[in-house]
C-alpha cells in the first residue's frame, strides 16, 4: 500500500454542502407540530427563591406549558459527575456538587443564568414573551466572586450544607522542592492571574427533541461534541433505555469545549418535556444566554516560585494555585489537573511542588475550553522562565534550551499523575528542535542584534517573544469505527466521535481510501449519530484524529484483509500478489486479471447458497482503538509585536509556530487547526476577558462588549511542521486542535514587555487590554 | 401582537407572498418562513455578521431588520450563489484554500464578499482584512479566508 491521500493537502468532502447552505445544523431541523422553548434564567448570582408563580404565563395564548422544578417531581435531580475525581492522587479532597435542572422554590440560584422555569409555546416569540409573565420572589444573597474571598471563614456559602466553598484540594510532589530551594542561587516568586473567557462558538447551543410515543423513542438533535455520552447520560436521567434514545449531532457550528458539557439543564428538561407533551420541541440559545449559561474556562491565581542555579539550571518549581470552578463542578478536576500536568512543559524540572484548591463561586460553571487548563500552566512556567532570564542576564531562548528535555530522553516519566489518572509520561518528541526551528523562522538573533536597535532608534516600541509548550493529546479510553464496502463499490465509514469543523469527513476518508484503494470522494463518512454507531467517548482533548483515526485505520485494514482473502479466491492468486487500485483488486504483475470491489462486496453478501461456518457477511469490519496513554505534542511559538505607546494598542507583526504533532494526516486541515488555536490565543492575550462586578453580574455579555479577534487583529501565521511519530498508535499521530491556544498568551506578554523595555513593565496576568496595559505602564512609571 | 402585514419579497429570484407579524426578524423570515436555512444566526445583535444577506445587492445583517422592511425588495442568500455541483468561484476558492472549518459563519462571509469582489477586483491583503472585519470567525483565524479572497479575485477578475 502506498500512501496516496494520508499526508496530502486534500480539500474537504464536506465543503460543498457547507458552502451552499445545504448542511444541516440543529436550528435547521423543522418538524411538524414543533413547539419552542424559552428558559427563565436568574438575574441574580446568588439568591434564595421564595416562590415562582407561572399562572399568568400559562394563560398566555400560544403557551402550551410552563414548568418549574416542582413539576418535575422525581425527575428533578442533580446531574451525574461527568469525569471521576482522580483518586489515584493521595489525600485528594473532592466535594461533588453537580448542576441541577432548575433551581427550586425554597432553594437557591447560584449563578446568573441558572434556569428557574421553562416555557413551551407555539413559537419562540411567544415563549420569550411569556417569560416576562412569570413572577419570581427572590431574596438576594451576597455573592462570592473573588477566588480568595470564597475561602474566608465568613464568606457566604454557595452550597450551605457543605459548610465550605472548597470544592477540591490536590497536592502532588516530585522530588523535594524545599531541598532544591535551599541549594539554589536564585529564587524568584510571583503571583500570576489568568482570568476567565468564553469559547464563543459562532453557533450557540441548540436542541430539537422529539418523543415518538408509538415507537417509544426519543430523538435529540444536539449541538454536542459527545453524542454517545449524551445519549447514555440523558436516557439514564429520564429513565428510558439507551436503545430508546437517539442523539444526532449534525453539522455543529464550532465546539471548543463547552459543547462537551453533558446533562445540561436544557438537555434534561427538553427531553423530559417532549415525553410529557408528546410533541417535538426546539430550543436555540441566544448569544446572551451563551455568555451567561454555557460553560466557560480559565480563572486561576497562581503563587509560584522557581529556584535556579546561577547559570540558569532549574532546580525546582513550586506552584500553589486556586482554581475557580463556578457554582458546580461536574467536570471534577479536569481543568486544574491539566494545568498541573502542563506546568513543567518541555523542561526538565527535578523538583516540583504543585498544589491547588478549587473553589465554588457564584459564576457560571467552568469546564474545558480549547486548551483546557494547559494555557494556564504554560503561562505560569513561561513567565517564570522570562523573569529568571532577566534576573540572570540570560537570553530567553538560551535559558529555555538549557532546561529542555533532550530528544534522546523519551519516553520521559514526569513524576506526577496526569490527566488520564496514571503516571504522566511523554511518549516522544524533540523539543529543542521546535525551539531551534521557531528561532530560525523568526530570525531571533538578527532581530535582537540588528532590527530592534534600529526600531528603538526610530522611537518605535517593537519587541520579540518566544514560548514553548507541550500538549497532552489523544487520551483514551477509546473510539471505534465501522468500515463497509457497499455493493456499489463505494465505502461507508461510521464513527462515534462528533465533528465541529475538524474535517473528519475528509481526514478519516483519506485513511480509508489509502487502505482500500478507492477515491477519497467515494468514502462517505458519518459521525455523531448514535443510531449508526453507539460506542465511543467524544471529541475533546485533541483526540479525534488520533484516537478515532486509528480506529478507522484498524477497521479499514481489517476490511482490506477481507477483500484480499475474497479476491485471492476469485482470482486464483495468492494474497501477497494482489494490489487494490482504483476500486479494483488486481494481480500486481497481470493487471488485466482483476475484480472490482463492487463485485467482491456482492459476493461477500450472497442472496442464495451457503457460506462457510463462521463467515461474517459483507466486506465490513468494526474496530476499536485505545491508546496506552495520551500522546504528547509540542511546539514553540515566537512573535514580534509593536506597541503604540499613545494608545497602548498592540500589533502582532509576525507570528511563527514550530509544531510537532507526529504524523500529519492532512496538512491543510492541521494548518487550519493551528490558525484557529492561535486566534483564540490572541483573543485570550489581549481582547477576551469576562468582567464580573462584585454581585457576580457579567458586565460584557455580548459580542459588542466582549471582543473576539477580527481579521484586522490577526497576524499572518507562519507554520513550521516537525514530526516525531508517536509510538503509541500505528499511524504515529498526535493531536493538534488546541496547540495554538496554549502558548500564545505567554508569548504575547513577553513580546509586549520586550517592546516596552524602557517602561520596565512586569506583566503577570492575562488577558490584557489597551486599558489594562495603560494602567500597568502608569503603575510602573509613576 | 396579532397585527399581520402582507409582504412580497423576492429571494434568489423567487417571489414570495407572505403575511407576517411586524416584529418578525428578517432572518427568521428567511430561515423559518421560507426554509432557506443556509443563512445562520450567530449573535442576534448585529456584530458577528453570520446572518449577512444581500438586500438589493448590498450586504445587510438580517438579524437587525424586520421582514416587513423587506417588502418589495430583493434578497439574495447563500442558496442563490452556486450549487453543490457547480460552485460559485468564491465558493470554489473557499474550498480550495480550506477557508471554512465548522462552516457556520461561512454564508455570512460569502455574502459580504460577493459584492465586494465584484466592485474591487484587485486587492491588497490590508484591504481584504478591512473588508472582512465585520464578520467573525472562531475557527480559521481568517488566514485561509484571506487566501480564498485572493484566489477568488484571480478567478473572478480575469475576464477575456
Contacts between the chains, C-beta under 8 A, distances in Angstrom:
chain1	res1	chain2	res2	distance
A	11	B	95	5.3
A	11	B	96	6.0
A	11	B	98	7.0
A	12	B	95	6.9
A	12	B	98	6.9
A	14	B	103	7.5
A	15	B	94	7.2
A	15	B	95	4.3
A	15	B	100	6.5
A	15	B	103	7.5
A	16	B	84	4.3
A	16	B	85	8.0
A	16	B	87	6.6
A	16	B	91	8.0
A	16	B	95	7.1
A	17	B	84	6.6
A	18	B	100	5.9
A	18	B	103	3.2
A	18	B	106	6.0
A	19	B	78	7.8
A	19	B	82	7.6
A	19	B	87	6.3
A	19	B	91	4.3
A	19	B	94	5.8
A	19	B	95	6.4
A	19	B	100	6.9
A	19	B	103	7.4
A	19	B	106	6.4
A	19	B	110	7.3
A	20	B	38	7.0
A	20	B	78	6.7
A	20	B	79	6.9
A	20	B	81	7.0
A	20	B	82	6.3
A	20	B	83	6.1
A	20	B	84	5.3
A	20	B	87	7.2
A	20	B	91	6.9
A	21	B	36	7.2
A	21	B	37	6.9
A	21	B	38	1.7
A	21	B	39	7.1
A	21	B	77	6.9
A	21	B	78	4.0
A	21	B	79	4.8
A	21	B	107	5.6
A	22	B	38	7.0
A	22	B	84	6.3
A	23	B	103	6.1
A	25	B	37	7.5
A	25	B	40	7.0
A	25	B	104	6.7
A	27	B	31	7.5
A	27	B	37	7.3
A	27	B	40	7.6
A	27	B	41	7.1
A	28	B	31	7.8
A	28	B	37	3.9
A	30	B	32	7.3
A	30	B	35	6.9
A	125	B	21	7.4
A	125	B	23	6.9
A	125	B	24	7.7
A	129	B	1	7.9
A	200	B	138	5.8
A	201	B	102	7.4
A	201	B	104	7.7
A	201	B	138	6.0
A	202	B	40	7.7
A	202	B	42	4.5
A	202	B	48	6.3
A	202	B	50	5.8
A	202	B	102	7.3
A	202	B	104	4.7
A	202	B	105	4.8
A	202	B	136	6.5
A	202	B	137	7.1
A	202	B	138	5.4
A	203	B	40	7.1
A	203	B	42	7.1
A	203	B	102	7.1
A	203	B	104	4.5
A	204	B	42	7.6
A	251	B	102	7.3
A	251	B	103	6.6
A	251	B	104	7.8
A	252	B	102	6.6
A	253	B	40	7.1
A	253	B	102	4.9
A	253	B	103	7.4
A	253	B	104	2.9
A	253	B	105	7.7
A	254	B	101	7.8
A	254	B	102	4.5
A	254	B	104	6.2
A	254	B	138	5.2
A	254	B	139	6.0
A	255	B	102	7.9
A	256	B	138	7.0
A	284	B	41	7.7
A	286	B	44	5.4
A	287	B	42	7.1
A	287	B	43	4.3
A	287	B	44	5.7
A	287	B	45	6.7
A	287	B	48	8.0
A	500	B	102	5.4
A	501	B	100	7.8
A	501	B	101	3.5
A	501	B	102	3.1
A	501	B	103	6.8
A	501	B	139	5.1
A	502	B	101	7.2
A	503	B	101	7.2
A	668	B	98	4.6
A	669	B	98	6.8
A	671	B	98	7.2
A	671	B	144	7.5
A	672	B	98	5.1
A	672	B	101	5.7
A	672	B	139	7.2
A	672	B	140	6.0
A	672	B	144	6.0
A	673	B	101	8.0
A	675	B	140	5.7
A	675	B	141	3.5
A	675	B	142	7.9
A	675	B	143	4.8
A	675	B	144	6.8
A	676	B	101	6.5
A	676	B	138	7.1
A	676	B	139	4.6
A	676	B	140	5.7
A	676	B	141	5.3
A	678	B	141	5.6
A	679	B	138	7.6
A	679	B	140	7.5
A	679	B	141	3.5
A	679	B	142	7.2
A	680	B	138	7.4
A	702	B	43	7.4
A	702	B	45	5.9
A	702	B	47	7.3
A	703	B	43	4.8
A	703	B	45	6.7
A	703	B	47	3.8
A	703	B	48	5.7
A	703	B	136	7.0
A	704	B	45	6.4
A	704	B	47	5.4
A	708	B	136	5.3
A	708	B	138	6.7
A	709	B	141	7.7
A	710	B	132	7.6
A	710	B	133	4.8
A	710	B	136	6.8
A	710	B	142	7.7
A	711	B	128	7.7
A	711	B	129	4.4
A	711	B	130	7.9
A	711	B	132	3.9
A	711	B	133	5.3
A	711	B	135	7.8
A	711	B	142	4.2
A	711	B	145	7.3
A	711	B	146	7.0
A	712	B	129	4.9
A	712	B	130	6.4
A	712	B	132	8.0
A	712	B	133	4.7
A	714	B	129	8.0
A	714	B	141	5.4
A	714	B	142	5.2
A	714	B	143	7.1
A	716	B	125	7.8
A	716	B	143	6.4
A	717	B	141	6.4
A	717	B	143	5.8
A	740	B	141	7.7
